[in-house]
Amino acid sequence: MVASILVDEGGKAWPANSIALARRLGHVDARVDLATFAVRERGAVHIRSIEDGVRVTLRRGGFSRVTLAGALQTLNDLAPPRIMLVTRSGNETHAELFTSVFAFIERAEQLAAEPPIEIKVPRYSVLRGLRNLATPPFAVTRPIVDLWKERRGEFGDEVHRAIVHAGLLNRTILVRQPAQSSRLITEHFGAGIMIMHPCESMLTVGRELSEQPDRAYGAWMAEAYAETSWAKRLRLESVRAFVRRSDGTTLRTRYDRVLMPWRSAGNDVYVMCLSIQREVPVVVSAASEGVSPAPIS
């Protein structure tokens, strides 16, 4: 892991002792180290190694979204198990601890010079490095990931037992792609995935994955599953989406998903999704009348 780096106003990462960066930023006072100067005077973000993770130092309201995007890329590459965020504001210093890059970014967005960008698209996903599976937020998925590696993706009864033992059955989706077909048939849709009501989840079994109350969202989901089946590799994504439900409500949901391709004794392929909820889904609108945002219990 890189010992100490600075992310500048253009999102570029530099060694924290870079002479070229010091010249460009106009750092001439030897009594103040470059990292302190760059954070305080030039809106840089400082990332350095600490025990069991990294420390990220920034100035509240003093850095841009471009700089933060560069810091996100660096942190994704490093995949640290812990991130200590140190915020400077005048003479005050505040520290917070995070166990995932995305939890850190959601907090850091609130501290940038510009307000967070309001997402206008109905759904999007961010592909994440598989090294993130070793971090605490994904600990619950590791026994299933380890089983996938041990069995080289061969599907068997022990997979179901591992999911039940991990307490993930209600957060799991399983689809089957018949041999010589592009169809994705739902075999299981966890009742804890709130884009559907529990009774609707049961009715999806035997139907195509895309056949959901929100057809656009269903088709978007199916595309990621199909790509996972084709690539035959694990896939980790963070998702934000607005999803219409059958009762006319629209949910705002945020979750991480681990997509896993499995091969059966025959020629069918299975794709499993382990869904890790990042926030409680919130109702943002309803068809019949305006609804104030409210969590789904």
Secondary structure, 3 states (H helix, E strand, C coil): CCCEEEECCCCCEEECCCHHHHHHHCCCCCCCCHHHHHHHHHCCEEEEEECCEEEEEEECCCCCHHHHHHHHHHHHHHCCCCEEEEEEECCEEEEEEECCHHHHHHHHHCCCCCCCCCCCCCEEEEEECHHHHHCHHHHHHHHHHHHHHHCCCECCHHHHHHHHHHCCHHHEEEEEECCCCCCCEEEEECCCCCCCCHHHHHHCCCCECCCCCCHHHHHHHHHHHHHHHHHCCCEEEEEEEEEECCCCCEEEEEEEEEEEEEECCCCCEEEEEEEEEEEEEEEEECCCCCCCCEECC
